[in-house]
Amino acid sequence: MQEEYGLAYLFIAHDLAVVQHIAHRVAVMYLGRIVELADKRSLFSQPLHPYTEALLSAVPIPDPKGRRDTRVVLTGDVPSPVNPPSGCHFHTRCPYVMERCRVEAPALRELQPGHWASCHRH
Ligand code: SF4
């Protein structure tokens, strides 16, 4: 249908395994903000935001031999979007949090051609 009618789809999901089969371009959102935006291949092979890393590490692998060694488990609860944390909204759950993250919100920047992310680590 997309090719025949020239349609664009906006597909919203929590399951990145499904997104991988549907999307050409992926935006990852946390507390209502885009934290990473890239074409599918780039995002799945080289995630630049810690939240994307965590989401990808949680995608089940059907082959037990292909099991990951590095599962990123986020601690804490998702904060309220009505009263989000200061600085980077992800800082209360980020495994790489730095002092700067608590006070300064990172801008969404193009870190590689067509690959955008908001994180002080890059
Ligand atoms: S800016 Fe800091 S808290 Fe936010 S995702 Fe990057 S490292 Fe983590």
Backbone and ligand atoms as CSV (ligand in chain L), in Angstrom:
chain,resi,resn,atom,element,x,y,z
A,1,MET,N,N,0.835,-1.203,0.000
A,1,MET,CA,C,0.000,0.000,0.000
A,1,MET,C,C,0.868,1.251,0.000
A,2,GLN,N,N,1.984,1.181,0.747
A,2,GLN,CA,C,2.854,2.353,0.806
A,2,GLN,C,C,3.404,2.694,-0.575
A,3,GLU,N,N,3.869,1.666,-1.295
A,3,GLU,CA,C,4.426,1.907,-2.625
A,3,GLU,C,C,3.332,2.267,-3.616
A,4,GLU,N,N,2.217,1.567,-3.535
A,4,GLU,CA,C,1.160,1.768,-4.511
A,4,GLU,C,C,0.492,3.137,-4.384
A,5,TYR,N,N,0.261,3.564,-3.145
A,5,TYR,CA,C,-0.468,4.814,-2.930
A,5,TYR,C,C,0.420,5.964,-2.453
A,6,GLY,N,N,1.710,5.686,-2.274
A,6,GLY,CA,C,2.615,6.743,-1.819
A,6,GLY,C,C,2.296,7.217,-0.412
A,7,LEU,N,N,1.868,6.281,0.434
A,7,LEU,CA,C,1.470,6.645,1.794
A,7,LEU,C,C,2.669,6.741,2.728
A,8,ALA,N,N,2.514,7.543,3.759
A,8,ALA,CA,C,3.466,7.558,4.871
A,8,ALA,C,C,2.726,7.047,6.104
A,9,TYR,N,N,3.391,6.242,6.902
A,9,TYR,CA,C,2.779,5.711,8.112
A,9,TYR,C,C,3.494,6.282,9.327
A,10,LEU,N,N,2.728,6.545,10.369
A,10,LEU,CA,C,3.310,6.827,11.676
A,10,LEU,C,C,2.906,5.658,12.562
A,11,PHE,N,N,3.862,4.819,12.890
A,11,PHE,CA,C,3.598,3.586,13.640
A,11,PHE,C,C,4.154,3.758,15.052
A,12,ILE,N,N,3.286,3.676,16.046
A,12,ILE,CA,C,3.710,3.903,17.429
A,12,ILE,C,C,3.664,2.584,18.179
A,13,ALA,N,N,4.789,2.212,18.817
A,13,ALA,CA,C,4.846,0.925,19.509
A,13,ALA,C,C,5.886,0.977,20.619
A,14,HIS,N,N,5.773,0.035,21.553
A,14,HIS,CA,C,6.781,-0.115,22.592
A,14,HIS,C,C,7.763,-1.222,22.256
A,15,ASP,N,N,7.380,-2.071,21.324
A,15,ASP,CA,C,8.184,-3.257,21.014
A,15,ASP,C,C,9.087,-2.966,19.808
A,16,LEU,N,N,10.377,-2.791,20.081
A,16,LEU,CA,C,11.298,-2.442,18.992
A,16,LEU,C,C,11.488,-3.584,17.997
A,17,ALA,N,N,11.214,-4.809,18.423
A,17,ALA,CA,C,11.317,-5.937,17.485
A,17,ALA,C,C,10.289,-5.773,16.361
A,18,VAL,N,N,9.126,-5.270,16.708
A,18,VAL,CA,C,8.085,-5.027,15.703
A,18,VAL,C,C,8.462,-3.814,14.854
A,19,VAL,N,N,8.934,-2.783,15.521
A,19,VAL,CA,C,9.324,-1.560,14.815
A,19,VAL,C,C,10.375,-1.869,13.747
A,20,GLN,N,N,11.284,-2.753,14.075
A,20,GLN,CA,C,12.370,-3.108,13.149
A,20,GLN,C,C,11.832,-3.660,11.825
A,21,HIS,N,N,10.690,-4.322,11.889
A,21,HIS,CA,C,10.122,-4.918,10.674
A,21,HIS,C,C,9.219,-3.952,9.910
A,22,ILE,N,N,8.779,-2.894,10.570
A,22,ILE,CA,C,7.804,-1.995,9.957
A,22,ILE,C,C,8.448,-0.715,9.407
A,23,ALA,N,N,9.368,-0.145,10.203
A,23,ALA,CA,C,9.777,1.245,9.958
A,23,ALA,C,C,11.008,1.378,9.072
A,24,HIS,N,N,11.077,2.524,8.392
A,24,HIS,CA,C,12.299,2.926,7.698
A,24,HIS,C,C,13.110,3.870,8.575
A,25,ARG,N,N,12.397,4.704,9.308
A,25,ARG,CA,C,13.030,5.705,10.165
A,25,ARG,C,C,12.389,5.597,11.540
A,26,VAL,N,N,13.204,5.728,12.598
A,26,VAL,CA,C,12.694,5.490,13.946
A,26,VAL,C,C,13.011,6.678,14.857
A,27,ALA,N,N,12.006,7.126,15.601
A,27,ALA,CA,C,12.199,8.132,16.644
A,27,ALA,C,C,11.920,7.461,17.983
A,28,VAL,N,N,12.870,7.542,18.897
A,28,VAL,CA,C,12.694,6.991,20.244
A,28,VAL,C,C,12.326,8.145,21.170
A,29,MET,N,N,11.244,7.971,21.919
A,29,MET,CA,C,10.771,9.045,22.794
A,29,MET,C,C,10.852,8.629,24.253
A,30,TYR,N,N,11.186,9.600,25.103
A,30,TYR,CA,C,11.168,9.379,26.551
A,30,TYR,C,C,10.483,10.579,27.183
A,31,LEU,N,N,9.477,10.330,27.985
A,31,LEU,CA,C,8.674,11.385,28.617
A,31,LEU,C,C,8.195,12.418,27.608
A,32,GLY,N,N,7.778,11.925,26.451
A,32,GLY,CA,C,7.166,12.803,25.465
A,32,GLY,C,C,8.135,13.570,24.586
A,33,ARG,N,N,9.436,13.311,24.727
A,33,ARG,CA,C,10.409,14.011,23.885
A,33,ARG,C,C,11.207,13.013,23.054
A,34,ILE,N,N,11.554,13.432,21.839
A,34,ILE,CA,C,12.408,12.583,21.010
A,34,ILE,C,C,13.829,12.645,21.564
A,35,VAL,N,N,14.393,11.476,21.904
A,35,VAL,CA,C,15.771,11.439,22.409
A,35,VAL,C,C,16.728,10.879,21.361
A,36,GLU,N,N,16.180,10.191,20.358
A,36,GLU,CA,C,17.024,9.686,19.276
A,36,GLU,C,C,16.173,9.526,18.020
A,37,LEU,N,N,16.770,9.867,16.886
A,37,LEU,CA,C,16.059,9.807,15.599
A,37,LEU,C,C,17.061,9.395,14.529
A,38,ALA,N,N,16.748,8.306,13.822
A,38,ALA,CA,C,17.700,7.822,12.815
A,38,ALA,C,C,17.004,6.845,11.884
A,39,ASP,N,N,17.678,6.535,10.781
A,39,ASP,CA,C,17.139,5.465,9.944
A,39,ASP,C,C,17.304,4.151,10.718
A,40,LYS,N,N,16.463,3.218,10.366
A,40,LYS,CA,C,16.391,1.970,11.135
A,40,LYS,C,C,17.742,1.277,11.270
A,41,ARG,N,N,18.456,1.155,10.173
A,41,ARG,CA,C,19.728,0.421,10.191
A,41,ARG,C,C,20.717,1.054,11.171
A,42,SER,N,N,20.824,2.363,11.111
A,42,SER,CA,C,21.765,3.074,11.970
A,42,SER,C,C,21.351,2.977,13.439
A,43,LEU,N,N,20.060,3.127,13.706
A,43,LEU,CA,C,19.595,3.107,15.091
A,43,LEU,C,C,19.775,1.726,15.728
A,44,PHE,N,N,19.470,0.681,14.980
A,44,PHE,CA,C,19.561,-0.660,15.558
A,44,PHE,C,C,21.001,-1.156,15.656
A,45,SER,N,N,21.878,-0.698,14.771
A,45,SER,CA,C,23.265,-1.189,14.813
A,45,SER,C,C,24.141,-0.331,15.719
A,46,GLN,N,N,23.795,0.950,15.863
A,46,GLN,CA,C,24.636,1.831,16.671
A,46,GLN,C,C,23.785,2.852,17.427
A,47,PRO,N,N,23.056,2.396,18.440
A,47,PRO,CA,C,22.249,3.344,19.209
A,47,PRO,C,C,23.150,4.336,19.947
A,48,LEU,N,N,22.743,5.604,19.976
A,48,LEU,CA,C,23.575,6.637,20.588
A,48,LEU,C,C,23.011,7.147,21.913
A,49,HIS,N,N,21.764,6.800,22.208
A,49,HIS,CA,C,21.177,7.258,23.473
A,49,HIS,C,C,21.031,6.066,24.423
A,50,PRO,N,N,21.353,6.262,25.708
A,50,PRO,CA,C,21.256,5.157,26.671
A,50,PRO,C,C,19.864,4.531,26.767
A,51,TYR,N,N,18.823,5.332,26.567
A,51,TYR,CA,C,17.472,4.755,26.636
A,51,TYR,C,C,17.249,3.803,25.467
A,52,THR,N,N,17.722,4.183,24.287
A,52,THR,CA,C,17.610,3.289,23.130
A,52,THR,C,C,18.402,2.008,23.379
A,53,GLU,N,N,19.599,2.156,23.944
A,53,GLU,CA,C,20.417,0.976,24.278
A,53,GLU,C,C,19.628,0.015,25.159
A,54,ALA,N,N,18.976,0.575,26.179
A,54,ALA,CA,C,18.218,-0.266,27.110
A,54,ALA,C,C,17.044,-0.939,26.414
A,55,LEU,N,N,16.336,-0.186,25.574
A,55,LEU,CA,C,15.194,-0.777,24.860
A,55,LEU,C,C,15.658,-1.910,23.942
A,56,LEU,N,N,16.757,-1.680,23.239
A,56,LEU,CA,C,17.249,-2.710,22.314
A,56,LEU,C,C,17.735,-3.942,23.070
A,57,SER,N,N,18.327,-3.734,24.222
A,57,SER,CA,C,18.833,-4.891,24.976
A,57,SER,C,C,17.694,-5.721,25.546
A,58,ALA,N,N,16.494,-5.147,25.603
A,58,ALA,CA,C,15.338,-5.876,26.145
A,58,ALA,C,C,14.577,-6.647,25.071
A,59,VAL,N,N,14.952,-6.464,23.802
A,59,VAL,CA,C,14.256,-7.182,22.728
A,59,VAL,C,C,14.614,-8.665,22.820
A,60,PRO,N,N,13.632,-9.549,22.937
A,60,PRO,CA,C,13.926,-10.979,23.056
A,60,PRO,C,C,14.592,-11.521,21.786
A,61,ILE,N,N,15.511,-12.454,21.979
A,61,ILE,CA,C,16.165,-13.134,20.860
A,61,ILE,C,C,15.641,-14.569,20.833
A,62,PRO,N,N,15.039,-14.993,19.720
A,62,PRO,CA,C,14.421,-16.318,19.689
A,62,PRO,C,C,15.426,-17.470,19.790
A,63,ASP,N,N,16.667,-17.255,19.365
A,63,ASP,CA,C,17.682,-18.317,19.405
A,63,ASP,C,C,18.462,-18.209,20.722
A,64,PRO,N,N,18.365,-19.216,21.632
A,64,PRO,CA,C,19.058,-19.139,22.923
A,64,PRO,C,C,20.570,-18.999,22.770
A,65,LYS,N,N,21.134,-19.519,21.667
A,65,LYS,CA,C,22.586,-19.396,21.463
A,65,LYS,C,C,22.981,-17.960,21.156
A,66,GLY,N,N,22.022,-17.179,20.669
A,66,GLY,CA,C,22.307,-15.789,20.323
A,66,GLY,C,C,22.072,-14.846,21.489
A,67,ARG,N,N,22.001,-15.392,22.709
A,67,ARG,CA,C,21.704,-14.579,23.874
A,67,ARG,C,C,22.746,-13.482,24.089
A,68,ARG,N,N,22.266,-12.322,24.534
A,68,ARG,CA,C,23.175,-11.210,24.796
A,68,ARG,C,C,23.830,-11.364,26.155
A,69,ASP,N,N,25.062,-10.880,26.262
A,69,ASP,CA,C,25.722,-10.845,27.563
A,69,ASP,C,C,25.419,-9.544,28.294
A,70,THR,N,N,25.090,-8.528,27.516
A,70,THR,CA,C,24.942,-7.200,28.108
A,70,THR,C,C,23.506,-6.724,28.042
A,71,ARG,N,N,22.728,-7.094,29.009
A,71,ARG,CA,C,21.359,-6.597,29.122
A,71,ARG,C,C,21.404,-5.341,29.988
A,72,VAL,N,N,20.860,-4.251,29.478
A,72,VAL,CA,C,20.813,-3.006,30.241
A,72,VAL,C,C,19.486,-2.967,30.980
A,73,VAL,N,N,19.541,-3.081,32.303
A,73,VAL,CA,C,18.313,-3.055,33.106
A,73,VAL,C,C,18.202,-1.685,33.768
A,74,LEU,N,N,17.143,-0.983,33.429
A,74,LEU,CA,C,16.942,0.341,34.012
A,74,LEU,C,C,16.338,0.209,35.400
A,75,THR,N,N,16.820,1.018,36.321
A,75,THR,CA,C,16.266,1.004,37.670
A,75,THR,C,C,15.333,2.205,37.835
A,76,GLY,N,N,14.508,2.131,38.864
A,76,GLY,CA,C,13.614,3.242,39.163
A,76,GLY,C,C,12.379,3.235,38.286
A,77,ASP,N,N,11.462,4.115,38.642
A,77,ASP,CA,C,10.205,4.222,37.902
A,77,ASP,C,C,10.293,5.348,36.875
A,78,VAL,N,N,9.398,5.287,35.910
A,78,VAL,CA,C,9.318,6.365,34.926
A,78,VAL,C,C,8.741,7.593,35.632
A,79,PRO,N,N,9.462,8.716,35.606
A,79,PRO,CA,C,8.947,9.921,36.278
A,79,PRO,C,C,7.691,10.439,35.593
A,80,SER,N,N,6.967,11.297,36.298
A,80,SER,CA,C,5.758,11.886,35.726
A,80,SER,C,C,6.142,12.896,34.649
A,81,PRO,N,N,5.513,12.807,33.471
A,81,PRO,CA,C,5.779,13.818,32.438
A,81,PRO,C,C,5.226,15.194,32.824
A,82,VAL,N,N,4.330,15.231,33.808
A,82,VAL,CA,C,3.778,16.508,34.272
A,82,VAL,C,C,4.838,17.287,35.065
A,83,ASN,N,N,5.669,16.530,35.789
A,83,ASN,CA,C,6.725,17.159,36.593
A,83,ASN,C,C,8.032,16.404,36.337
A,84,PRO,N,N,8.607,16.563,35.140
A,84,PRO,CA,C,9.780,15.761,34.776
A,84,PRO,C,C,11.026,16.189,35.540
A,85,PRO,N,N,12.022,15.317,35.622
A,85,PRO,CA,C,13.273,15.665,36.313
A,85,PRO,C,C,13.956,16.848,35.619
A,86,SER,N,N,14.789,17.547,36.379
A,86,SER,CA,C,15.541,18.673,35.826
A,86,SER,C,C,16.599,18.155,34.843
A,87,GLY,N,N,17.179,19.071,34.083
A,87,GLY,CA,C,18.247,18.704,33.153
A,87,GLY,C,C,17.777,17.686,32.141
A,88,CYS,N,N,18.573,16.648,31.955
A,88,CYS,CA,C,18.155,15.548,31.083
A,88,CYS,C,C,17.045,14.777,31.776
A,89,HIS,N,N,15.915,14.638,31.136
A,89,HIS,CA,C,14.765,13.971,31.771
A,89,HIS,C,C,15.046,12.501,32.074
A,90,PHE,N,N,16.072,11.954,31.459
A,90,PHE,CA,C,16.380,10.531,31.665
A,90,PHE,C,C,17.392,10.326,32.804
A,91,HIS,N,N,17.866,11.420,33.423
A,91,HIS,CA,C,19.012,11.283,34.331
A,91,HIS,C,C,18.732,10.430,35.572
A,92,THR,N,N,17.465,10.340,36.002
A,92,THR,CA,C,17.167,9.556,37.210
A,92,THR,C,C,17.297,8.047,36.958
A,93,ARG,N,N,17.379,7.646,35.687
A,93,ARG,CA,C,17.446,6.209,35.377
A,93,ARG,C,C,18.650,5.855,34.516
A,94,CYS,N,N,19.457,6.828,34.171
A,94,CYS,CA,C,20.539,6.591,33.213
A,94,CYS,C,C,21.768,5.978,33.899
A,95,PRO,N,N,22.302,4.889,33.352
A,95,PRO,CA,C,23.493,4.276,33.952
A,95,PRO,C,C,24.758,5.119,33.756
A,96,TYR,N,N,24.705,6.133,32.902
A,96,TYR,CA,C,25.897,6.954,32.622
A,96,TYR,C,C,25.763,8.371,33.169
A,97,VAL,N,N,24.819,8.583,34.078
A,97,VAL,CA,C,24.531,9.947,34.515
A,97,VAL,C,C,25.781,10.653,35.059
A,98,MET,N,N,25.919,11.938,34.701
A,98,MET,CA,C,27.006,12.790,35.189
A,98,MET,C,C,26.359,14.006,35.857
A,99,GLU,N,N,27.151,14.769,36.584
A,99,GLU,CA,C,26.611,15.938,37.281
A,99,GLU,C,C,25.940,16.901,36.299
A,100,ARG,N,N,26.555,17.096,35.173
A,100,ARG,CA,C,26.018,18.011,34.153
A,100,ARG,C,C,24.592,17.625,33.741
A,101,CYS,N,N,24.331,16.316,33.721
A,101,CYS,CA,C,23.024,15.827,33.262
A,101,CYS,C,C,21.881,16.293,34.164
A,102,ARG,N,N,22.194,16.514,35.434
A,102,ARG,CA,C,21.143,16.889,36.396
A,102,ARG,C,C,20.700,18.341,36.228
A,103,VAL,N,N,21.530,19.163,35.599
A,103,VAL,CA,C,21.218,20.593,35.520
A,103,VAL,C,C,21.012,21.099,34.094
A,104,GLU,N,N,21.577,20.413,33.113
A,104,GLU,CA,C,21.532,20.916,31.737
A,104,GLU,C,C,20.866,19.910,30.811
A,105,ALA,N,N,19.808,20.348,30.157
A,105,ALA,CA,C,19.117,19.464,29.204
A,105,ALA,C,C,19.936,19.360,27.919
A,106,PRO,N,N,20.246,18.160,27.473
A,106,PRO,CA,C,21.010,18.030,26.235
A,106,PRO,C,C,20.138,18.337,25.025
A,107,ALA,N,N,20.707,19.031,24.046
A,107,ALA,CA,C,19.962,19.340,22.821
A,107,ALA,C,C,19.960,18.117,21.910
A,108,LEU,N,N,18.917,18.023,21.094
A,108,LEU,CA,C,18.875,16.971,20.072
A,108,LEU,C,C,19.786,17.430,18.930
A,109,ARG,N,N,20.903,16.719,18.724
A,109,ARG,CA,C,21.892,17.151,17.725
A,109,ARG,C,C,22.158,16.032,16.717
A,110,GLU,N,N,22.535,16.441,15.526
A,110,GLU,CA,C,22.873,15.468,14.486
A,110,GLU,C,C,24.321,15.021,14.724
A,111,LEU,N,N,24.482,13.828,15.285
A,111,LEU,CA,C,25.813,13.345,15.677
A,111,LEU,C,C,26.502,12.592,14.548
A,112,GLN,N,N,25.703,12.025,13.682
A,112,GLN,CA,C,26.195,11.386,12.457
A,112,GLN,C,C,25.194,11.780,11.370
A,113,PRO,N,N,25.573,11.698,10.095
A,113,PRO,CA,C,24.628,12.114,9.053
A,113,PRO,C,C,23.279,11.396,9.191
A,114,GLY,N,N,22.232,12.174,9.436
A,114,GLY,CA,C,20.887,11.622,9.558
A,114,GLY,C,C,20.595,10.932,10.878
A,115,HIS,N,N,21.541,10.950,11.801
A,115,HIS,CA,C,21.360,10.262,13.085
A,115,HIS,C,C,21.455,11.295,14.214
A,116,TRP,N,N,20.311,11.527,14.856
A,116,TRP,CA,C,20.190,12.566,15.872
A,116,TRP,C,C,20.031,11.933,17.258
A,117,ALA,N,N,20.615,12.567,18.265
A,117,ALA,CA,C,20.421,12.097,19.633
A,117,ALA,C,C,20.654,13.255,20.599
A,118,SER,N,N,20.053,13.140,21.778
A,118,SER,CA,C,20.248,14.166,22.810
A,118,SER,C,C,20.894,13.512,24.018
A,119,CYS,N,N,22.211,13.668,24.143
A,119,CYS,CA,C,22.930,13.068,25.260
A,119,CYS,C,C,24.271,13.783,25.408
A,120,HIS,N,N,24.629,14.109,26.646
A,120,HIS,CA,C,25.903,14.805,26.896
A,120,HIS,C,C,27.114,13.908,26.684
A,121,ARG,N,N,26.907,12.639,26.537
A,121,ARG,CA,C,28.058,11.741,26.332
A,121,ARG,C,C,28.659,11.888,24.938
A,122,HIS,N,N,27.942,12.483,24.016
A,122,HIS,CA,C,28.432,12.582,22.640
A,122,HIS,C,C,28.698,14.022,22.262
L,1,SF4,S1,S,22.555,13.366,29.050
L,1,SF4,FE1,FE,23.363,12.246,30.796
L,1,SF4,S2,S,21.592,11.390,31.857
L,1,SF4,FE2,FE,20.938,12.025,29.817
L,1,SF4,S3,S,21.094,10.194,28.603
L,1,SF4,FE3,FE,23.034,11.284,28.347
L,1,SF4,S4,S,24.418,10.490,29.941
L,1,SF4,FE4,FE,22.338,9.840,30.445
